[in-house]
Amino acid sequence: MLKFKLFESETCPYCIAQNKVLDQLLPEYGDLFYGEWYEVTTCVKESEQYKISGVPTFVFTSEGQEEDPAYGFLDKGQLVGYICRVSGKC
């Protein structure tokens, strides 16, 4: 299963749009991924650990191995491609 940590901010319009894309993916792909959300202003320790410099930022984990962070908004096609490639189940 693909896991991700999504670093975001309440005031970031791209973060709001990113969450809307994730909501669209849940019905069809929700059983292939698991997500955790981190607010950069309150989750300072985690943000520093991953050297988060902008939001939204994804940190993906596949088969126990963390990938390099993906910075910026990911559209539906980009996320579906990543989920399918990593899970091999699409």
C-alpha positions, 0 to 999 in steps of 0.5 A, a space after each residue: 500500500 502506498 502511504 503519504 504524508 501531506 504537508 499543508 497550510 490552512 491558508 494555502 489555496 493550492 493545499 485546498 485544491 490538493 485536498 479536493 483532488 484527493 477527495 475525488 480519488 477516494 471512491 475509486 482508489 481509496 483502498 490503494 493508499 493511506 494518507 496523513 495530513 500535517 499542518 506546517 505551522 503546528 507540526 514544526 518538528 515533522 516539517 523540519 525533519 523533512 525540510 519542508 520549504 513549501 506547501 503542498 508537499 507529499 512524502 510518499 512511502 512505498 514498501 517501507 521506503 520513503 521517496 524524495 518529497 514531491 513539492 507543489 500541487 499534483 493534479 489527478 492524473 499525476 496522483 493516479 499515475 503514481 498510485 497505480 505505478 506504486 501499487 501495481 493494481 490499476 
